Amino acid sequence: MRSAWGSQREACTNGSCAGIVLDGQLGEQLVNMVYVNVQSGSNREPFEPDLDALRFALDLVVDPPDTNPSALDELPLAMPERGIGPQAALELVAQIALPQSSSLLDPMAASRMATPTPWLTWAAAVWSASRSENLLHKADTPQVNELQDRVIGWLSPLWGMATGHFVPGGTIANLTALWAARDGSGATRIVTSEASSVSVSKVARVLGMPLIFIDSNPDESMNMDALIDFARRDPDGMSRTAVVLTAGTQNTGAIDPLRDAMKGLSNLGLRPAWWHVDASWAGPLALSDRRRPLLKGIDGADSVTISAHKMMFQPTESAVVLFKDAARSDSVLEFAGPDETTQVGLLGSRADRSLALTLLLLAYGEDGLAAWVDSGIDAMMALAEALRQRPDVDVFNSPVSGVLLWRSTTHSTDDVLAGLGRKVAGLGIADGRRWVRQVGSNPLMDVDELVVRISGVLDALNSNQQTSTRQ
Ligand SMILES: Cc1ncc(COP(=O)(O)O)c(C=O)c1O
């Protein structure tokens, strides 16, 4: 690829630009002015849509450049004083941002909780950037604010909630929920399982709330006996405790027994100050008729976190925090802003994150998204079944929410992972051991091909070992 940076820079150098030669400071200033105008025509040019250029940018998404490890070297180390123009900038940065190797639109992509994003969500990103609406100012953007409220209205009943808002991720959603718990219910401490997300530890630190861990079962779901035992030993403390249950742990996808936890404490005549369910990962199972029962009891929570950038197929930085009691959460989260505006939640200025999900739900419906969720988890179930047939594989768990851990009994997990590659599998640690971790959130996944790939890697490792044993 040509050096876009070098070639464009030559068009204007010290004291000479577009054929004009001038000396001194004034000359340099004039050169700069001429340069800007030669480059861009006028200040209007960057702000007036150029459809051909936009199409060029889209073409780069669909037909990305090859991965170029030296593309970063072409970026200036210091802030560029003069621009290289939009096309050269697109061409250069695309080599860093868009290589095919990083696309999740791949039937072998099975290592991450992130999903491929439907193209319709890309349109929302362009729309969003073009208007740059700020939902902070409700009066300025009544339509988009209503749009967000409408989508929250579509979503909330899935988990038995009444209100909520979009935030940029599960961590912020958990922080917002537990802030409401602390200031709206008098919770002074957080109790959660030792397998809960690290985000809960961060939230406890930020909110200054002591964090107490309850033991988990080998599959990483919360151990109910341990929770009941804890409550029995300190019944009075429960009225100032926020209990965080997890629906879909990060490592194994395990779902805490939500209903059993709530029933167990209520059988003791106890109710914590606040129940929060971190359903960042498995929350969208509620979309699926077949899998909704796995979340039984979630509607008893006071707040729920859903990461829409996981199994709701949204681009990164999309999550919702939902509340059961609007008056109670509003009493904590609503702040009067200037000009009689009301700010809700942690964020100040914020983009409209609901746009992409609105488009997706309108275009494909709840059933469409449910089918994508089911297909990813079904694929992992099929993979687990295929792996169980192999005598040299140990399968750790049933991938009820789409996360599968398995290991070779004859080769190190690190060797297997090296053979599979980072897109196909990642590392899970459970039971004190290292496991191959795979995630079924990719509706494009080809499980037959995946089985062939895994078998190929395991068989190759086995035959290498036999060869070296014979030598
Ligand atoms: C269960 C759970 N909670 C919270 C988070 C944090 O979410 P985010 O990375 O969107 O802030 C994760 C991330 O994977 C998670 O799996």
The ligand as a Tripos MOL2 file, in Angstrom:
@<TRIPOS>MOLECULE
LIG
   16    16     1     0     0
SMALL
NO_CHARGES

@<TRIPOS>ATOM
      1 C1        -21.8430  -11.4230   34.2580 C.3       1 LIG1
      2 C2        -21.1770  -10.1580   33.8160 C.ar      1 LIG1
      3 N1        -21.4320   -9.0160   34.4600 N.ar      1 LIG1
      4 C3        -20.8550   -7.8450   34.1050 C.ar      1 LIG1
      5 C4        -19.9680   -7.7950   33.0630 C.ar      1 LIG1
      6 C5        -19.3190   -6.4830   32.7150 C.3       1 LIG1
      7 O1        -19.9240   -5.9940   31.5500 O.3       1 LIG1
      8 P1        -19.2130   -4.8750   30.6360 P.3       1 LIG1
      9 O2        -17.9290   -5.4650   30.1750 O.co2     1 LIG1
     10 O3        -20.2180   -4.6530   29.5460 O.co2     1 LIG1
     11 O4        -19.0210   -3.6510   31.4750 O.co2     1 LIG1
     12 C6        -19.6630   -8.9710   32.3680 C.ar      1 LIG1
     13 C7        -18.7070   -8.9360   31.2440 C.2       1 LIG1
     14 O5        -18.4450   -9.8830   30.5690 O.2       1 LIG1
     15 C8        -20.3010  -10.1830   32.7330 C.ar      1 LIG1
     16 O6        -20.0630  -11.3290   32.0800 O.3       1 LIG1
@<TRIPOS>BOND
     1     1     2 1
     2     2     3 ar
     3     2    15 ar
     4     3     4 ar
     5     4     5 ar
     6     5     6 1
     7     5    12 ar
     8     6     7 1
     9     7     8 1
    10     8     9 2
    11     8    10 1
    12     8    11 1
    13    12    13 1
    14    12    15 ar
    15    13    14 2
    16    15    16 1
@<TRIPOS>SUBSTRUCTURE
     1 LIG1         1 GROUP 0 **** ****
